[in-house]
Amino acid sequence: MEPIKVDFTGGNGGKGKGSGKDAYLSPSKAGLKTAISIVGTIIGAAIAYYFMLPALNFKSTELYFFVGIVAVIYLALQVLLSGVILKPEYTKYVKKQSVVPGIIIGVLAVVVGVGMLFSSVVFRASSYSKIISVSEDKTFSSDIKQADFKSVPVLDTAASAALATRTLGDLASINKESQFEVASQFTQINYKNSPVRVGTLAYGDIFKWFKNTKEGMPGYIIVNMVTQKTEFVMLKEGNYIRYSTEEHFSKYLMRHVRFAYPTYIFDEPHFEIDEEGRPFWLCPVLDKTIGLFGGTDVKGVVIVNAITGECNEYSLETIKNDKEFQWIDGIYSNDLLVEQYNYYGKYSGGFINSIIGQEGVRVATEGSNFLALNDDVYMYTGVTSVSNDQAIIGFVLVNMRTKESNFYEVSGAKEYSAMSSAEGQVQNYKWTATFPILLNISGQPTYFMSLKDDANLVKHYAMVNVQNYQVVATGKTIAECTENYVKLLAQSNINIKVDIDDIKNDTDNSQTGKDQTEAETVTVKGVVSEIRTAVMGGESYYFIKLEKGKSYYKVSASSNEAVVILNVGDSVSFTYTKGESGSVIEAKLG
């Protein structure tokens, strides 16, 4: 064991430092160990920065957290190298070495605390309420056009992903069908005048990443949200997608962008394609407009070529006004727009009013969806009063490229109430409803949604009247659903005129309640062992079970009249879409 030498004279000739009660022991080669701690801290900081990727911006809370971690790394190295854990006599030495890092951490805490205080909505409610400007002089029946079902999306993200997985078979042509999966992120855009969702691939696992990352991802997926047609777009060899959120190291999208723009605060990136089908990543650049940390808003965007990694920065005004960028559909994220609208709804009357009295205080409902209007994508969400949050008082549409915002006053049921009503009509199937979009059906505000099975495939459609959510219509096609909806409204003394033939023409060969990727059909034959009937949406259905089978085959009487004369013991054949399974299978008489 190394002998301990203490200089009680107060001089600096030994390992003691200071004099009197300030004397402390320092380990041997203390200067070298401090140098090693500094070098180790620099290395640790570089590693932490590489993985954390904080913006070097005083308005970013991540920066303060990062600096705090660097200070902790230095302290940890000092404790480790000094041996104070085994030699408590070095405690004062370590405390002395901790002064500067401690001061840094303290200053960071003060700056963050003061910054948050002066950015607080308590003191800046008026500023928060003005982040977004909302026009409130809009009228639903005049501003929102009669629903055009040629452009009404019927798929949500989960349903889009379920269809997208079926395109992976296209990779067999390049022997890559087992190497990739469908990425979780899909972006809704307008592409060639139709609402679609686009998404990239993901590597199957880390070993498949090692095998394929040099070439990159061979293409991307387009899911048409109206026709449900799904396409894998194969890129030319040598021009694969090399930069994405699924990559690692230097080709990981956010690391690539961070190194190019170290001071920028970025929102979550999303994938889009231009009208020529070229793939890009859009990385919105954020700013804190209130105090140091408050009032998050978008001030520009960095567009990254997904193939080459080329980055270009554009201001918000350029994106809004330059026709060259008309293909861009999303600059503002859904979450940010909802947050900004809630600031507007809560604090337009001041902070105290948001707590006491709450006159005119309102917030967005729990959920949102997207609408394609005028070659742009709009976020839709219902708006409810905090004093009566069981119903909506209207809804807001926000352009996701320009942030143009309009409020429409429409009273009625909240979206989740409408979803429950629709699911109740088909409860025997246990289908789930997508989050609804609000349509104008001959002047009637109407929730429209799709009904999905456990495999996220669309089986039926539903319409729920906003003002009277007891009026619930379902149908296998949009035309059938609309026809049933008109009939139910008439029973409630609400008479509207809708051209069902036009809807049929618009939606034939597109919405049939099944996967539209040229699904194959399956034929099954057997002897009828059980027959049950039910009336749903004003239509009679027969549920037929075959001997040696567990499933019921659901057949519509209106489209299969012969089903009404079937008896137990009859031989019969059914056809249904390949891939369907479960306790109830929608079928036709063979």
N, C-alpha and C positions, 0 to 999 in steps of 0.2 A: 504493500500500500504506500502511496506517495506521502511523505511526511508533510505535515501542515506547518507552514512557517508564517508567523504573524509578527508584523512590525508594530510594536506598541508605542513607538516614538512619534507616530503620526507622520513620518516621512514617507517618501514614495520609493525607497530603495528596495523594499520587499514586495510581497504580494498584497499587503494591506493597502487600502486606499482611504484617503481622508485622514481625519484625526478625531480623537475623542470618541463620542458616541456615534459619529458618522463613519467610523472605521468599518470596513467590510473585507471579506476574503474574495479573491478572484481566482479562478482555476488557472492551471498552468497553460501557457500559450494562449492566453485570453484574446490577444489581438488576432491571432490566426483563426481562432474559432469564431470570432466576430466576422472576420472576412468570409469564412466559409458560410456563415449564416446569411450574409448579404448575398453571396453568389447563389446559394440555395433558394433564397427568397425570390431572386430574379428569375431563376429557372421555374420555380413553382408558380410565379405570377404569369410567366409565358404559357405554361401548361393550362392554368386556370382560364386565361384569356382565350386560348384556342378552343376550349370547350364551352365556356360561358358566353363568349362573344358579346360582351357588354358594349353599349354605345359610349364612346368617350365624350360624353355630353353631360353637363351639370344638371340638365333637366331629366336625366335618366336615373331612376332609383337603383338600377342594376349597377351603375358605376360605383355608387357608394358601397354597395354590398361587396363588389369586387375588391375595392381598396381595403375594406375591412378584412376580407379573407387574406389579402397579401400581408397585412399587419399581423394577423394571427399566425401565418406561416412563419414569419420572422420570430415571433415569440416562441413558437413550438420548437424551432431549431435551436434557439438559445437555451431553452430548458433541456433539450436532448443533449447538446454538446457540452454544456456546463457540468452535467452529471448531478444536478441539484437534487434529483429524486433519490439518489443514493448518498449524497453529501449535503445535508440540510444547511451546513455552514455557508454554502454559496447562495443562500436565499437572497441576502441583501444585494449581492452582485446581480442576480437575475432581475430583481426589482428595479435596480438602476438601469439595466438594459431595456427594461419594459417602459420606461418613461416616455420616450418618443413615440413608439407604437401606440401606447395608451392615450397620449395626447391626440394622435391622429384619429383613433377610434372615437374619442370623445368629441372632437371637432365634427367628425362625420355625423355623429348622432345629433349634435346641436343643429347642424345645417339641415339635416333631413327633418328634424322636428319643427324647426322654425319655418322651413319651406312648406311643409304640409299644413302648418297653422295658417300661414298667409295664403295658401291655395285652397283653404277649406271653404266649402259651400256655405258654412255658417256666416262667414264674412263677405263672401263674393257671390251670393245667390243670384243677384241681378245679372252678373257677367255670365254665370253658368246658363241662365235661361235664354241668353242671346246667342249661344254657340250655333244653334240651328234656327232658321227662320221658317215659320210655318204659315202658309196661306189658309185662312179659315172661312173664306167666303165662297167655298165651292159647294156645288149641289150634285148629289149622287146621280140622279136621273139624267141630268144634262151633261155632266162631265164624263161619266163612265158610260161608254158606248155599250149597246146591246152585245152580249157575249158572242164572240166569234170562235166557235169550237175548233176551227182550223188552227188556232194559236193558243188554245187553253192547255196548259201542261197537266198531265195526269199522273206523273211519277214524282215521288220524293227521292231523297238521296239514297235511302236504303233500297228502294225498288230499282233505282238506276243501277246501283252496284250489283244487285242480283242479276239483272240482265247483262251487265257488262262482263261478268265472269264467263258468259257463254261465248264471248268472242275470242277467248284465249286459244281455242282450237285453231284459229287462223295462224298461230305461231308455228303450227306443225310444218308449214311450208319451208321454214328455215330451221327446223329441229330445235325450237326454243319453247315448245308448249309446256314443258315441265320446269322451266327456269324462272317464270314470272307469275306474279299474282296481280290482282287489281288493287291499286292504291286506295286508301280510305277516303281521300279528298276528291270531291267532284264539284265543279263550278258550273253554275247555271249562266248561260250566255245566250244571246241571239246570234244565230249563225245561218246566213243565207235566208233571212226572214222567218226563221223558225226557232222556237225555244229548245235548246239542247243542253245537256250536261256533258262536260268534257273532263277527262281525268287521265292520269298517267298510270303506268305500271309500277309495281314494286318488286324487288328481288325476293325470290322464294325464301332464302335464308342467307346467312353470312357466307357460306361456301359458294352459293350461286352468285352472290355479289362478286366474290373474288374472280369467278370464272367469266363474268359478263361485263364487269364495270369498264373495262378498257374500250369495248365497243359502245356500251351504253344501252339504252332501252330502244327497241326497234320501232316503236310507234306509240300511239295514244288511242283512246277510246271516245267515241261520240255516241251518246244515247239521245235519240229524238224523244222529247217528252210528250209529244202529241201522238205520233204514230207508234211509239215504243220500238222503232227500228234501231238496232244497235250495230255499230260498225267499228271495226278495228282498222285504223289508218296506218298502213305500213309505210315507214319512211325508207328512203333510199339508203342502201348500205353505204356506210361512211358518213352518213348524216343522221345518225341516231341521236336520241336525247341523252346528253351527257351530264347535264346539270339539273338536279331536282332535289326535292326534300327527302327522297329515299336514298340519296347517295351518302358517301362518307368522305372524310378528309377534305381535300381541296375542292372537290366537285360537289360537296354538300352545299346546297343553294345559299343558305344564310351565311355560311362561312365565306363563300365566294363573294357575296355582296358586302359583308362586313369589312373584309380586307380592302375592298374598293372604296367603301364609304365609312370609315371608322367612326365618324362623329354622328351619323344619322340614327335616329330612332325609327325602327321599322315596325309596321303592323305585320300580321301573318300574311305570307305571300299566297297567291292563288294562281292557278293555271288557266290560260286562255289561248285561243287560236284566232288569227286574223282571218279575213274573208278568203285568203288563198290557202288557208289550212296550215300556216306556219305556226309552230308552237312557241309560246312565250310564258315567262313568269312575270307577274306584276307584284312589285314590292312597294306598297304605299309607305310614304315617308311621313312620319307624325311630328307634330309640334305640340308643346304644352303652352297654351295661350293664356292661362290664368295663374299668376304667381309662378312658382318654380315647378310644380308638379301637376297642376290642375288644368282642366279644359282641353283634354286631348282632341286634336283635330288633324285632318290630313292637309298637308301643304304641297305635296307633289308625289311623284311615283318614279321608281327606277324600274325600267323594263329590261328584262334579261332574256336574251335569245337562248332558248333551252338547248339548242344544238351546239352553238359556238361559245356560249357564256358571255358574249358581248353585252355590256351594260350601258344603258343610256338613261340619263335623268331628265325629267320633264316637269315643268311647273303645273299646278292644278289648272290654271287658266288655259294653258296650251292644250291640255287634255280635253277641256270642256269645249273649246272654240275651234280647234284645228280639225278639219274634216279628215285629215290623214289618220286621226286616232278615233274615228267614229266606231271602229270595230271594238274598242274597249268598252266593256259593260260594267265592270266593277272596280271602283277605286275605294269606296267606303265599305267597310265590313258591316255585316248584319248587326253584330253585337255593338259596334260603335254607334250606329244610327239609332238603335233602340236606347242606348245610354243617353245620347244627346236629346232624343225626344223626351225622355223621362225628366231630364233637367228642365226642359222647356215647360212640360206639363206640371211639374211640382213647384218650380220656383219663380214662375212669372209674377206671382203675387208676393214674393219675398219669402225669406226663410221662415219667419215666425208664422206666416199664414199657412205654410206647409205642415206645421205642427199643430197650431191652434186655429180653429175656425175652418181651415182647409177649403175656403171658398174658391171654386173653380179648379181645384187640384185634381189632376188626372194622370194616369200612367198607362203605358202599353200593357196589353194582356200577355199572358205567359205563352209566347210562341209567335212565330212569324212565317211568312212564305214569300214567294216571288211571283211577279206578274211581268209578262212581256208586253210593253206598250210603246208604240211609236219608235220601234227599233232600239229601245233601251230596256233595261231590267229595273223594275221597281220592287223595293221591299214593301210588303204589306204586313200590318199588324193592327189588331183591334185596339181600341182605346176605352178604358173604363174609369169611372169616377172612384176615388178612394173611399167615398162615403157609401157607395153601392157597387162593390166589385163583383157582383154576381151577373152583371149584364154589361154590354158595351154601350157607349153613348155615341160611338162613331168609329171610324178607322182612319189610318194615315197611310199615304203612299209616298215613298221617298225614292227618288231617282238615285241609283247606286253609283252613277258616274258624276252627276252634277250636284247632288244633294238637294235638288228642288223638292220641296215638301208640301203636300196638300192634305188638309184634314176635311173629312166628309162626315157630316152629322147623320148618323143612322142608329137608331136605338134597337136593341134586341138581345139575343142570346150570345154568350161568349163562345168562342170557337170550341173549347173543350166540351161544352154542353152540347153543341151541335154534333161533335164527333161521337159522344156517348149515345145521342139519339139515333144516329146512323148505324152505329154498331148494334144497338138494340134491335134494329129491324132484321138483322142477320145473325142474331146471337147463337143460333144453332150451328153456324159454321165457325164461330170464334174468329171471324175476320177482324182486322183492325183498320181504322180509318186514318188516312193521311191528314196532316194539318190542312184545314180548308183554305181555299182562296175565295174571295168575294166577287161574285159576278152580278151583272145586271141582266135579269131574265125578264124582258118586257116590262121594265120599270120596277120589278120586285128585287130588292137586295137578297141575294141567295148565296148560301155557302155551298160550294161544290168540292167534293172530295172523292178520292178513290178508296175502295175497300180491298185490302190485301190479305193473302193467306200467310201461313207461317213461313213460306219460302219467299215472301216479299213480292209475289206475283199479283198483279192487279186482276181481280175476279169480277168485281161489280163497280158501279158508280153510285153516288148518293148526292141528293140535293136537299138542303134544309132551309126553310124560310127563316130569315134572320129575325123578323119581328114575331113570328109564330113558329117556334121550333118544334111544335107538335106536328107540323106539316113536313113529313119526311118521305121522300121518294127514293127508290132504288131501281136499278136496272142493269142488265148485262151489257148494254151498250149505252152510249150517251143519249142517243135518240130515244131509246126505250125509257131511260131514266127521266128525260125531259117530258116525255109524253105522260108518264105517271105523275110527274110533279104538277103539270097543268091540270090534270084531273083532280088531284087532291086539293089544289087551290080553289078549283070550282066548287068543291064540296064545302069549302069555308067561305063561299060567296065572294071569292076573288077571281074574277074572270080576266084572263090574259090571252093574247093571241100569239102563238108561236108556230112557225112553219116547220113542222116535224120533218117533212120531206127534204127541206133544205139542210137540216141538221144531218139527216141520213146521208145525203149526198156529200156533205163535208167530212163526215166521219166514217163512211164505208171503207172497209179495207184498212182502217187505221185503229180505231178503238173497238175491240171485240171482247175486252176483258181477259185476253190471253197474251202471252208472249208473242210479239210480232216478228220475231226473227225466223220466219218461215218454219214454224214449229211442225214437227211431224205428228201424225195421229196414230193412235193405237186402237186396235179393235179387240174387244173381249166378248166371248160368247158364253152362255150358260143358261141355267134354268132358274126362273124367278122363285125365290124362297120367301120374300117379304115385300110388301108394298105399303108405303106411307105417303100421305099428302099434306100439303101446307099451302096457304095463300100468303104471298109476300109482295108488297107493292102493288096489290090489286091483280096479281097474276097467280095462277095455279101451278104448283110444281109437284112432281111425283119423285119419291125417293125409293129406289128399287134395289134390293139386295139379292145377289145370286147365291146359289148353293156353292159351298166350298170357297166363299169369299167373305171378306170382313168389311168391305167398303159399301157405302150406299151410292148409287149412281143417280144424280139429280138431273131430271129431264123436265123442260118447260112444256106445258100442255099446249101453249099457243103456237110453238114452232114444231111440235111433235104430237100431232093430234092422236095418232095411233096408241099413244101411251095410256090413254084413258080406258082402253078396252083390254089392257093386259090383266092377266090373272095369275095367281100363284100356281106354279107348275108349267107355265108357258116357257118355251124356248125363245131366247131373245139375244140380240147382239147390240153392243154399244160402241161408239167411237168417242175418243177423248184425246186431248193434247198430251203428247208424250212428255213425261216428267211430272205430271200431276200425280199426287198421292194424298193419302189422308183418309179420314173416316167418311168424307163426302167428296165425290168427284163429279164435276160438272160434265155432262155427256149428252150425246144425241143418239137416237135410235139408229142402229146400223141398217 
